[in-house]
Amino acid sequence: MARQTPTTGNALSQSVLAGLITTMVGFVASFAVVLAGLFQVGASREQTASGLLVLSLTVGLSTIALSWRHRLPISIAWSTPGAAMLAALAPGEFGFNQAVGAFIVGGILIMSAGLVPSLHRLLTRIPVPIAQGMLAGVLIPLCLKPFTAVASIPFPALGILLVFFIGLRVLPKFAVALSMLAAVGFGLWHIGRTEAWDSIEVLPQLQWVSPEFSSWQAIASISVPLFVVTMASQNIPGVAVLSSFGYTAPWRSTMLVTGVGSAGGALFGGHAINLAAITAALAAGEQAGADPRLRWRAAASSGVFYLVFGALSALIVSVASASPEGLFQAAAGLALLATLANALLGAMADGAWRLSALATVLVAAGNLTLFGIGGAFWALVAGLLTHFIVERNARR
């Protein structure tokens, strides 16, 4: 019988630890963004808990399936930019059933990106300044929340800001996660002070949501921007991150699995899942093991931990619901500050697109709504029109 050497055992434990860190960073650092997005499109507390649960399940199962099948460190995550886009919509603009119908259409579009090569090529031709400008614009209102919340809930808002900035100084990789945990702590403190323990739920359960497809405005306002930000800010960069470590992402199977997961998960309140970009490096780098051929075990371990973390969904949502109003929105804003900075840099880097990118940012940030269609869609239109009317002609 072959004896397992200490090196082999250490490599496996290193992969499992890397998987745990990947899940902790991905889950803890962004769950508040998901809550803010689902609440904004009309989800009840129970539906939001179901949405967080089904996202955790689909992320976990997709990660396990893809990493095991291809023996590659393929990490899947929920679409944090997509959730931020939902949080930027006007409250009450659509019912949650209409939003779920739009989520399903978004999932079908993701599947199409894997099935139709021409659509993939078209996506890669979306101007980076416009895509990044739209993302920056939808992030700005949410990223203001940590600072505007100081006026309404000064003690907890200043508390999470202090934890965040100290974390940036001491443990920069975990600053966002620490601020999220601080928000949970302040929420529990508030619940104890108001003796609202009866509102806390522990056991999660999936809630079916019947989709509605009657609103073309919901498709234009949610499905199209959700698809664009998910592809441009997550899937395409995720391929690049894996490539930087010497791995070739299986585009077709990844889009099919995440598209099916997004569409199926939507029936229980989830918005979208995608190839991880930010956390992908944690499971693909040297910290996941010295042998690149075995790093897929870190991604697979991350998938298992997502299934475990999903069991906390009801508890997290009930704490968030019973917390001071604006607390978890402020935490979500802190989680997105780095994404906003990168989006602004990407939007303004090319001087030939600067004016159109600025127009995109401003229209998205202002959440311009026309004919029942939200600001993210019109931001794309405004940016492209500005470029073709002004900047393109100016270069001739």
Secondary structure, 3 states (H helix, E strand, C coil): CCCCCHHHHHHHHHHHHHHHHHHHHHHHCCHHHHHHHHHHCCCCHHHHHHHHHHHHHHHHHHHHHHHHHHCCCCCEEECHHHHHHHHCCCCCCCCHHHHHHHHHHHHHHHHHHHHCHHHHHHHHCCCHHHHHHHHHHHHHHHHCHHHHHHHHCHHHHHHHHHHHHHHHHHCHHHHHHHHHHHHHHHHHHHHHHHCCHHHCCCCCCCCCCCCCCCCHHHHHHHHHHHHHHHHHHHHHHHHHHHHHCCCCCCHHHHHHHHHHHHHHHHCCCCCCEEECCCCHHHHHCHHHCCCHHHCHHHHHHHHHHHHHHHHHHHHHHHHHHHCCCCHHHHHHHHHCHHHHHHHHHHHHCCHHHHHHHHHHHHHHHHCCCECCECHHHHHHHHHHHHHHHHHHHHCC
